[in-house]
């Protein structure tokens, strides 16, 4: 990466590329690209693609710094508010995502009293302000979903119907298979695991998430709830083989072992 940056600098100097402020008409597309990169940086740090640690705090802190900088520069831009809120409310759980022994903890297992409630309050204010600005975009809706999970007194007391409604809105503005997969988790709580499994299997047949280990992991959880342990074991094994993060692999191995 350092070599690529050096080559880019030399090219800029050698070709005389001018630095200028983008025109107003160019800003929306450029802002979308910047927000996408900051969000990708955060997700890479929030759950590291590989390695022994679940979280790469350096990437998380850098993405939060960039999101705050964007908010300072564009305080009235709803999607900038939404991205910062999403990062804040998601990172608020950082200290509780892994046990003292290094075991990955599900959302329902985490100690909510240890979450960063100041960050959650800040995120809520940003979300409310963004929602008042008009039709919400993808980051505002993602932040609202994350906030619903975080504000519930317990995992079981999450407002599942409202989460599904927000996912439906998110699919309208950002129709991706990952969003559709994430929607099946609250859908299982509202309509039952069989309905959710039907949608997961449809995504599996479509082939757009081939190699994405969260799909077989979600499928396995649904199969467990439906009393189909042999199929669940095969799905857990597939998910485990697709991930290179040690904490996630250990967690999936544990789930697999629990099925005998």
Protein Blocks (a to p, Z undefined) as FASTA:
>chain_A
ZZmmmmmmmmmmmnopacddddfklmmmmmmmmmmmmmmmmmmmmmcfbdjbfbdfklmm
mmmmmmmmmmmmmmmlmklmmmmmmmmmmmmmmmmmpcfkopacdfklpcfklpcfklmm
mmmmmmmmmmmnoccdfklmmmmmmmmmmmpmbfklpcfklmmmmmmmmmmmmccfklmm
mmmmmmmmmnopklmmmmmmmmmmnommgoiaklmmmmmmmmmmnopaklmmmmmmmmmm
mpcbfklmmmmmmmmmmnZZ
